[in-house]
Amino acid sequence: MAQLQIEKMMSNGLDYKLKKPDKSIADYVESFWYLENLSDCDKKAIALPDGRIDLFLSKSTSEPFGISLLGIGTKPIQAIIPRRSLIFAISFKILATEFILSSSVAELLDKGKDLPNDFWNLNVNDLNDFELFCNKVSHKIKKLLPKEIDSRKQKLSQLIYASKGELTVHELSEKVFWSSRQINRYFNQQFGLSLKEYCNILRFRASLEHIAKGKLFPELDFADQNHFIKQIKKFSGVVPKELFKHKNDRFILLSTFPQK
């Protein structure tokens, strides 16, 4: 799936690269990446939910430099990648909102907001070199790392990502010694959705790798085929067969692409 998507993007004038963070910030950052539209025409795509919180630096021939923060997505979104545009991004894990960004993103569910153009002392010149951008932002995040962190939240986050959303709320609650009610209150206040809904998004995201290989039946812990189809359609807008059919040219889930 991933390599075919990369090849398709390149043939369409799109360039993409992903870089994983070092271990010291891996609990807070999933990846750094860039996406560039090298062509002279806008590109249409459907962005799928992936459970990330993204901070974007972007510019194009039609839009000036800007910085924005996008909250967790729960539905497919029609996206336009402007011609001659460039995006550098930081994809955060859930712990980053409270302990790095020091802010709830509940109000940003399925939407984003503009940030000051000097946020974290970033500027348009940072779009000149992706590696330098990653180093600069990594250094900033390391300076913001908390001296202490709620061990329940840290373990909960680690378990959610390690299981790809397959553990139930009850199982997670027992493993972190934190009541389901308190966990869901925290999730709704901090992220704008329940823990179960967030885990469903991660499980959907993991399922895309199987669907791209033509495996149109549940590979993960879905109740049955009907439940699997409903969940895929809920988050992508189409059934698994349709998603597989257009896996290379209509749908974008950057987090499924390999590092180049």
N, C-alpha and C positions, 0 to 999 in steps of 0.2 A: 504493500500500500504506500508506504512512505516514499520509497525511491521513485515509484511511478508518479507520485504527486510532485516530487521535486522536478522530475523531468518535464512534466506537463507545465509546471509553473515557469520553468526556464524557457520552454518553447513559446510561452505566451508573453514573454518579456518580463516575467517576475523573478526576482532573485531573493533567496531566503537563506538565513544561517542562524543556527542556534548554538548557544554555549551554556554549559552547566556551571553552577557556582561552585566554589570550593567548599569543603566540608564544614568550615566554621560558620557559614551562613545558610547551609542547606535546609535547616528547619524553617527558614523564613522565605527563601527564594527558590523557586522551581527552576527558572532559567532566564537567560538574557537572549534576545533574538532581534533580528532585523528583517524587514520586508521592504523590498524596493520594486517599484513599477518603472521599468526602464523604457516602456513603450510610450507612444504618443496618443494613447487612448485610455480612457477609464476602464477598469476591470470590475465586473460584477461578480459577487460571490455570496455565499450564505455562510455566516459565521456560526459555529455550533457551540453550545455550552461545554465548558471544560473544567469548571470549578476554580478558575484562577482569578486573581485580582491583578489587573494590568496597569502599569504606568507607562504612558506613551510619550515619546518625543517625536514630533513629526513636522514635515514641511513638504511643499510641492510647488509647482509653477503657478498654481492657482490659489494656494493658501499659505499664509506666513507661518513662521515657526510657532509651535505651541506645545504645551505640556498638558496632559490630561490623565485622569484616573478613571478606570472602568471597573465597576463592581462585578459581582458574580452574575453570570447569565443563566437563565432558566429556560430559554426558548431560542429557536433559530432566528437570526437577525439578518435581513438583507443588507449587505455591505457594498460600498463602492471604494475601490482602491484607486485614487486619482492618478491621472497620467503624470509621469515624471515626479513621483512622490517617493519619500523615504520615511520609514518608521523605525526607530530604535525603541525597544521595550524591555521592561523588567516584569516578569511574571511572578507574582508573590503567592506564597501559601497563606493559609488562613491566619497563622500566628503573627504575620507581619502587620496586620491591620492594627492590632492593639499594641504590640511591642516595638515596632519600627515606625509605622506611620502615625501611631498614637491617635487613632481615630476609628470610629465605627464606619462601616460602609453599607449599613442597612438601607440607607436612603438611596444608595446607588444600585440597588438590585435591578438588573436589566437596563442600566443606563450609566452614564458617566458624567464627569464634571471637569471643567477647565481648572488648571492650577496656575499659580503665578509663573511667568516665563523665566524666573530665576530660582525656581524650586530646587532645593539642594545644591544651589550654586551651579545648576546646569544651564547651558545656553546653546544656541544654534551651532556653535563651533564643535560641540561634542558629537554632532552628526557626521563629522569628517572621518572618524576612525572608530570602528566598532570595538576593537580590542581595548583601546584607550578608554572608551566609554565604559566598558565592563569593569576595567580596573578602577576607574574613578568612582563608579557607583558602589562597587564592592567595598572600597575603602570607607565610603560614607556610611554604608550599612553596618560595617564592623564597629564604627564609632558609636552607632546608635544601639548596639546590642545591649539588652538589659543586664544589669548585674545580677538580678534575681528574676525568676520566672515561675509562675504557678505550675508546679510539676504535673498537675492533673491535665491542664490545657496542653502542655507540651507532649505528654504521653498520648493524649487523645488524638492530637494532630498526627503524630507519628503512626499510630495504629490505623487511622482513616486512610492515609496515603499508602501505607504498606499493604493493606487489604484491598485497595482499589474500590473502597466503598462496599465491600461484601459483608462486613460484620454488621449485625443488627445494633440498634440503639441500646437494647438491653445488654448485649454482649460487651459493647464498648463501655457502658456504664459500670458493669461489674469489674472490668479490667482496670479502670482508672479510679474506682472508688468515688464516684460522683453520680448523684442521682440523675435519672433520665430527665426529670422535670427541670432540674437546675441546668443541665446541659442544653436543653431546648430553649430555655429562657436566655441563656448566654448566646446561642446561635441566632435567635431571632433579634436580639438587641444589637449584636455585633455585625451580623451578615445579612439579616433580613429574611431568613428562611430557616426551616427546622433542620436538625441534624440528619433526619431521614431523607429529606429532599436533597440535601447536599451529597449524601452518600449515593443516592440514585443518580446524580449527575456524574459522579466519578465512575460508577459502574457503567453508565452509558458510554462515557469516554473510553473505558477499557474495552467495551464491546465493539467499538469501531474497528479495532485492529483485526478482530475476527471476521467481521462483516466484509472488510476489504479483501479478505482471502477467500470470499465466497461462502463462508460459514454462516448461513442465514438462520441457524438455530441457536438457542442459548448455550453459551460456553461458560457463563458465570451463573451465580445463584439466583436465577429467576424462577418463579413458581412454576411456570409452564410456557409453552410457545406463545400462547395468546398474550400473556403478561409481558413477555419479551417484546413482541411486536408493538404493543401499546406504549411501552416505555421508550422504544426507539422512535416511534412516531411522535410522541410527546416532545422529545428534545430535538428532533431533526425536522419534523414536519412531514416526513415520509416514512413508508414502511421499509424494512431492511433491504428488500429486493431493489427498490428504487434508489436507496442510498448506495448500494453496491454498484448499480448501473452507472451512476454519475460520480463515483468516488474521486475521480481525477480532475474534474473540471467545474463542478458547481459548489462543492462544499469545502470549507476551510476549517481545519482544526490544527493550528500550528503546533500544538504540543504533541501531536502524533508523528511529526516529521523527525527524522534522525539528525544528529549533528553532522554537518558537512566536514 
